[in-house]
């Protein structure tokens, strides 16, 4: 510590003269580089300080050790032996000094990085004699916040003196004062209060939070802290309260609508379902676009692999491993969007980075216990409309052997009970219900609602969370336990999760601390098949005729000879179970007889050692372990529809381990009084390994409803497989930060990485700049402005073993053989390289009441990896190569406004906007590259474009029509739609009034295309409400076959004009080119605008006044009611355009009997003890 340092005063004077010289320059940038402002560093630097009952001198020494500040004062006038307590977390020096010296005779002046302590003018510090009326007495009391939570470390000073005290763990204090004195209470983050001493000996105080906004501290990609105002790269943060209030059980979906540039594509509404995450568009063709997830400084797995399941691999909803994290354990989520911000992670950073920080304890705090309970009621958000006018059959005639519902008009039937043939075969359920063949269908009864109720229910989840946080002088801790039990809206679907976490920190010495975060997660679920599989839910339900009751799905079939066949399936194509192939599953068979179970055990550990070698040198050693086992069981019993009718079972176990190690050295230097430099050097080792083993049994010898080991004793019909993938990387990296004249900041980084998936090492550089131009305007403290720019390179490494030509084992054929892959390896592979630049501005007006951030970015991804066809003479069909280019560009806007900020009333709003233009620039000779199903990468078009047959086009782009006026199908596929939205955005508001809080968030997606292939198939099957219309013709019309229907005729169908006048769309159109199975249809007729708006969440809460339950050991009590996804506005009928049939992949924009999404109402109660 420096006391009366002449050199420091000389430096200040010299700097002032140098400042006068700069005023003559005519260039604004030169002014910004050389003009010196004393308060910038103090405004930008935040310090964490925890000292209990120590001398003022020790506090000042601690501040100097944690920052670049130096104190100058006269020790004869400043009482540095005065005992104080201070407990602050990431606060500015001005706020800290205000608390330390509030109410004393000491004043302070901040000059650059020097702090001068001096005595206030007109203050007489000599002791004063007390009159008889001013007798000293002992005062006591308790200091709390608005919720009644005791505040430890509040400083209490007798105004005009150096006498003071501080509150203890329970917020209690004692101080000797006289009547007529004034007590000044000060605490970081709260308004300073001045209280006169009267006749009372007890003074209790409730402190009110301060409205001051401090400069935000953000994390870099490797977990080091940096002031956001000193960075030129874009990042966004999401507060934990907004995640919890979202009503989502998983972290991924909780981020939706809250951050510009972040797109969450939900898979469906199944419990625990995963989602696809994109930051600034799609960056790869065969690789995924999910960002790297970092938890407490360590990367974790967010894999959602498909295990090549039975009965259709796309039929089972996959989970995201990110949902293993309990959202109530999260302290902060930060999204690093650009290449510059993420470049330190090299080949894992092309898709951006999501940084998650979990909660920790506090030093010198008594245990704080928190209990939270949430109960949710879930409902289907969108219901598919079905027709109930026509029965099973074709050509208006009822026929049980038909799959379609183009049969007889139900209202024309005789009515009453059906005539049954009871002379022979029949079907009996376990409950004794009998079903006989129908001789004559008389009943007019339909079962659409009954069938719906048999499949769906009100889903729910109940979540309990308990946590305790606190700490002593040397150690802090946070422990939590959470349990989630969720029942899906589809019967028999469930998802259960248990979380345990322990985060600790121990300060062994002033220069050494150890942290360790440990978490365990257990999840268990049963998922209901959906999608395109004939064993799926919606295919069976939505193709089912209106007049078939699906209840009574399993039983015993007895044929005409009296032979008994147990466990037969009854469905609309197999109405008394006579066949062992039901055609399509009865949806109740899918729900109750099939099993799709998953059990996951996951363990995370992130130990860290921090060594403060000196005031300018720190070392960090950080480790990480992410281990999980994922056990999956798929069980399709005998008599399941299709190829699984003889029974099929697959058991899979995947074990994933990721080890991570970082060694960091951090330095900070003041090169001159106007230039400072911080550096970070580091080394990273990462090892990811996943082993997957599976065994498949089919056909079954034993007919069992349970997956048991003796289903199939025949080894010849048993197959097994094992897959091992491992990726190792070594990476050295460096980061350097320059601060010039406290307004221009330059950050540069570089990493050099070697990976086991490619040969050689690859270099990933980045640089960003930030200029706080508002420092030019000394008189305007209500405005802050920053211009920023960044540039960087990041990569996507190839998958493992792609440089080798692989062989697979086959132990079933010819006594066991090896099969060489038809994909030739390539030892010259390079990582996909993403080069990105961005420019932007951050503006804050009216003293931080209005914040605006604007960013424009462009990136190009070169050396895109995918399989390219090779000459058959090579012996291979394909070769894996770097062979493509993709571009993205777009705008991002974030707006935050604090309209009203008062003690009992506050009102704020937030909004975000982003658009992304994506283009496949080149795929080097290939016409298309498959992304998934109907989605392709096509040169000159955006990624994931729909590649389907459509109408034949004339040269002028109009549809070519046949002689009847109908479009003709062009079997040559082409791009007919783009699922990528024109723009997306979110807008919300938060209101607090006394104890009430109210908030809402809307999310909007504008434009893009959507195709519901399930609806096209339903048109062909005659079950959709659109094809149940009856119309009376007002003119003569022709159908697709050329048949003429006279005016006045009542027909089933619709009327359309394709350009040559009205035509009749009837059964023959919908069963051929206009609908039904297969892709050779007029798919372009069914491209829809995918625009949608959702009321993402709305919350009303109330925090009870602490005084109302002061006799109970409660610090706070809050209740809330939340609605999640309550309202959807879209022109699309029967589908939620936000969900995706393709699950967690780059393909999007299509629905094909995808399990439906949900909406919810939640009630929460949270108590703190």
Buried (B, 14 or more C-beta within 10 A) or exposed (E): BEEEBEEBBEBBEEBEEBEEEBEEEEEEEEBBBBBBBBBBBBBBBBBEBBBBEBBBBBBBBBBBBBBBBBBBBEEEEBBBEBEBBBBBEBBBBBBBBBBBBBBBBBBBEBBBBBBBBBBEEEEEBEEEEEEEEBEEEEBEBBBBBBBBBBBBBBBBBBBBBBBBBBBBBEBBBEBEBBBEBBBBBBBBBBBBBEBEBEEEEEBEBBBEEBBEBBBEBBBBBBBBEBBBBBBBBBBBBBEBEBBBBBBBBBBBBBBBBBBBBBBBBBBBBBBBBBBBBBBBBBBBBBBBBBBBBBBBBBBBBBBBBEBEBBBBBBBBBBBBBBBBBBBBBBBBBBBBBBBBBBBBBBBBBBBBBBBBBBBBBBBBBBEBBBBBBBBBEBBBBBEBBBBBBBBBBBEBEBBBEBBBBBBBBBEEBEEEEBBBEEEEBBBBBEEEEBBBBBEEBBBBBBBBEEBBEBBBBEBBBEBBBBBBBBBBEEBBBBBBBBBBBBBBBBBBBBBBBBBBBBBBBBBEEEEBBBBBBBBBBBBBBBBBBBBBBBBBBBBBBBBBBBBBBBBBBBBBBBEEEEEEBEBBBBBBBBBBBBBBBBBBBBBBBBBBBBBBBBBBBBBBBBBBBBBBEEEEBBBBBBBBBBBBBBBBBBBBBBBBBBBBBBBBBBBBBBBBBBBBBBBBBBBBEEEEBBBBBBBBBBEBBBBBBBBBBBBBBBBBBEBBEEBEEEBBEEEEBBBEBEBEBBBBBBBBBBBBBBBBBBBBBBBBBBBBBBBBBBEEEBEBBBBBBBBBBBBBEEEEEEEBBBBBBBBBBBBBBBBBBBBEBEEEEEEBEEEEEEEEBEBBBBEEBBBBBBBBBBBBBBBBBEBBBBBBBBBBBBBBBBBBBBBBEBEEEEEBBBBBBBBBBBBBBBBBBBBBBBEEBEEEEBBBBBBBBBBBBBBBBBBEEBEBBBBBBBBBBBBEBBBBBBBBBBBBBEEEEEBBBBEBBBBBBBEEBBBBBBBBBBBBBBBBBBBBEEBEBBBBBBBBBBBBBBBBBBBBBBBBBBBBBBBBBEBEBEEEBBBBEEEEBEEEEEBBBBBBEBEEEBBBBBBBBBBBBBBBEEBBBBBBBBBBBBBBBBBBBBBBBBBBBBEEBEEEEBBBBBBBEBBBBBEBEBEBBBBBBBBBBBBBBBBBBBBBBBBBBBBBBBEBEBBBB
